[in-house]
């Protein structure tokens, strides 16, 4: 009975697969985009420094919001596929035309690799987002390294011997 049920499920899967075909990958250009240039940093970072938080600011007109959200759904998939964590899309409450995309990357080396993974098909999404952006120039990219706060006691160098009662 179990084998008959398994055979029926396999047959049903074949019929469903015939009606709902997989997308054609020949239409997607997976060649590297080769557009990323590593930014000049003013901090001394090592490759293992991190985590890195990235924020991209966009100015979007109200009538372009539905298209922007559609493109950001695609962008989210690309970012997560390429290693981003904690992806979020934020909208400013005081300036509703200001949107920020944010995500985390584990280390600086991972951030560089994240950008080198971009394909020509992914670049089309970036170009479409830049066309929707209404600010001066390209969307503003903020690259930040996370630092957790340190209490003053932990930050003061110890001199001499500490006696604990």
C-alpha positions as CSV (number, residue, x, y, z in Angstrom):
1,X,0.0,0.0,0.0
2,X,2.9,2.4,0.8
3,X,4.6,1.7,-2.6
4,X,1.3,2.3,-4.4
5,X,0.8,5.6,-2.6
6,X,4.4,6.7,-3.3
7,X,3.9,5.8,-7.0
8,X,0.7,7.9,-7.1
9,X,2.4,10.9,-5.5
10,X,5.3,10.6,-8.1
11,X,2.8,10.5,-11.0
12,X,0.9,13.5,-9.5
13,X,4.2,15.4,-9.2
14,X,5.0,14.7,-12.9
15,X,1.6,16.0,-14.0
16,X,2.0,19.1,-11.9
17,X,5.5,19.6,-13.2
18,X,4.2,19.4,-16.8
19,X,1.7,22.2,-16.2
20,X,3.9,24.5,-14.0
21,X,7.3,24.6,-15.8
22,X,10.5,25.8,-14.2
23,X,11.6,29.3,-15.3
24,X,14.0,29.4,-18.2
25,X,17.5,30.2,-17.0
26,X,18.7,31.0,-20.5
27,X,16.8,34.3,-20.1
28,X,18.8,35.3,-17.0
29,X,22.3,36.6,-17.6
30,X,24.4,35.1,-14.8
31,X,27.8,36.6,-16.0
32,X,29.6,38.7,-13.4
33,X,28.6,42.4,-13.6
34,X,32.2,43.5,-12.6
35,X,31.0,47.0,-11.6
36,X,32.0,47.0,-8.0
37,X,35.0,49.1,-7.0
38,X,36.2,48.7,-3.4
39,X,35.7,52.0,-1.6
40,X,38.7,53.9,-0.2
41,X,38.4,53.5,3.6
42,X,39.6,56.1,6.1
43,X,39.7,53.5,8.9
44,X,42.3,50.7,9.2
45,X,40.2,47.6,8.6
46,X,41.3,44.1,8.3
47,X,39.6,41.6,6.1
48,X,38.1,39.9,9.2
49,X,36.8,43.2,10.7
50,X,33.1,43.3,11.2
51,X,30.3,43.0,11.4
52,X,29.6,45.5,8.6
53,X,26.3,47.2,8.4
54,X,25.3,48.7,5.0
55,X,22.5,51.3,4.5
56,X,21.4,52.6,1.1
57,X,19.3,55.7,1.1
58,X,16.8,56.4,-1.7
59,X,14.4,59.3,-2.4
60,X,11.3,57.9,-4.1
61,X,8.2,59.8,-5.3
62,X,4.9,58.6,-3.9
63,X,3.7,57.5,-7.4
64,X,6.8,55.3,-7.8
65,X,6.4,53.5,-4.5
66,X,4.6,50.3,-5.9
67,X,7.4,49.8,-8.5
68,X,10.0,50.6,-5.9
69,X,8.6,47.9,-3.5
70,X,8.5,45.4,-6.4
71,X,12.1,46.0,-7.2
72,X,13.1,45.9,-3.5
73,X,11.5,42.4,-3.2
74,X,13.9,41.3,-6.0
75,X,16.8,43.2,-4.4
76,X,16.1,41.4,-1.0
77,X,16.4,38.0,-2.7
78,X,19.7,39.0,-4.4
79,X,21.1,40.4,-1.1
80,X,20.2,37.3,0.9
81,X,21.4,35.0,-1.9
82,X,24.8,36.8,-1.7
83,X,25.2,36.5,2.0
84,X,23.4,39.5,3.6
85,X,21.7,39.0,7.0
86,X,19.0,41.0,8.7
87,X,17.8,42.7,5.5
88,X,15.3,45.5,6.2
89,X,13.5,48.2,4.2
90,X,12.8,51.3,6.3
91,X,10.7,54.4,5.6
92,X,11.3,57.8,7.3
93,X,8.3,58.9,9.2
94,X,9.1,62.6,8.9
95,X,10.2,62.5,5.2
96,X,8.1,59.8,3.5
97,X,10.0,60.1,0.3
98,X,13.2,58.8,2.1
99,X,13.6,55.0,2.1
100,X,16.6,53.1,3.5
101,X,17.6,49.6,2.8
102,X,19.8,48.0,5.5
103,X,21.6,44.7,5.9
104,X,24.5,43.1,7.7
105,X,27.6,41.3,6.4
106,X,29.8,39.3,8.7
107,X,33.2,40.8,7.8
108,X,34.8,43.3,5.4
109,X,36.1,40.5,3.1
110,X,32.6,39.0,3.0
111,X,31.2,42.5,2.0
112,X,33.7,42.7,-0.9
113,X,32.8,39.1,-2.0
114,X,29.1,40.0,-1.6
115,X,29.5,42.7,-4.2
116,X,31.7,40.7,-6.5
117,X,28.9,38.0,-6.7
118,X,26.6,40.5,-8.5
119,X,25.5,39.2,-11.9
120,X,24.5,41.3,-15.0
121,X,20.9,40.3,-14.3
122,X,21.2,41.7,-10.7
123,X,22.7,44.9,-12.2
124,X,19.4,45.5,-14.1
125,X,17.6,45.8,-10.7
126,X,20.2,48.3,-9.5
127,X,19.8,50.4,-12.7
128,X,16.0,50.4,-12.3
129,X,16.3,51.5,-8.7
130,X,18.7,54.3,-9.6
131,X,16.2,55.5,-12.2
132,X,13.5,55.7,-9.5
133,X,15.8,57.6,-7.1
134,X,15.1,61.3,-7.1
135,X,18.0,62.6,-5.1
136,X,21.2,64.2,-6.4
137,X,23.3,61.6,-8.0
138,X,23.1,57.9,-7.1
139,X,21.5,56.6,-3.9
140,X,23.8,57.3,-0.8
141,X,25.5,54.2,0.5
142,X,26.6,54.1,4.2
143,X,29.1,51.4,5.2
144,X,29.6,51.1,8.9
145,X,31.3,48.7,11.3
146,X,29.4,47.7,14.4
147,X,31.0,48.5,17.7
148,X,29.4,47.5,20.9
149,X,29.6,49.9,23.8
150,X,32.3,49.5,26.3
151,X,31.9,50.7,29.9
152,X,34.5,53.2,31.2
153,X,35.7,50.6,33.7
154,X,36.5,48.2,31.0
155,X,38.1,50.9,28.9
156,X,40.6,52.2,31.5
157,X,44.0,50.5,31.3
158,X,44.9,48.7,34.4
159,X,48.1,49.8,36.3
160,X,49.5,47.7,39.0
161,X,47.9,44.9,40.9
162,X,44.2,44.7,41.7
163,X,43.2,43.2,45.0
164,X,39.8,41.7,45.4
165,X,38.5,41.5,49.0
